[in-house]
């Protein structure tokens, strides 16, 4: 077998391995039984401790991308930052809530559910924005690791449940300029994974 073929097989084997592990949920604290009779859930998003997969902070990553892209095309780096921030504020939450409500309609999730008894905080811990190539060969999907914290809405400092899902992949066919869209795909998949976990453990 040619060396190139062996490398490709190893690459796709690694992708399958990461993909299978993406469905694992680590329950760190409490349980989910409090959601058994609930019809709505408030959601908040926390990026305060978000790190990039290579170990840098988000600020360091964004500064590097701004300089790199602006050197290539003046203004492109600034456009990237604006797009990234827009996805954080709107795109990622929208996709998470859209997929949650698609797969778990009986427990409506929304940032506007301020009268809900419980609040879910989606805390993003690690982001890999994807590795790109013009031909698609060697591209690696974006992935995220998130912590899911449930509290009483009126007692946000008292944690009732904490779960973690690691390395959930998004789309692979993206470019550097729209890596926020790749990460958006990961938020969609992690929403589906966590709703499945709740359905099994809220009774």
Secondary structure, DSSP 8 states (H G I E B T S, - for coil): --HHHHHHHHHHHHHHHHHHHTT-EEEEEE-SGGGTT-SEEEEEEE-TT-EETTS-BHHHHHHHHHHHHHHHSTTHHHHHHHHHHHIIIIIHHHHHHHHHHHH-TTSEEETT-TT-SEEEEEEEEEEE--B--TTSTT-B--EEEEEEEEEETTEEEEEEEEEEEEEEE--SS--GGGHHHHHHHHHHHHHHHHHHHHHHH--
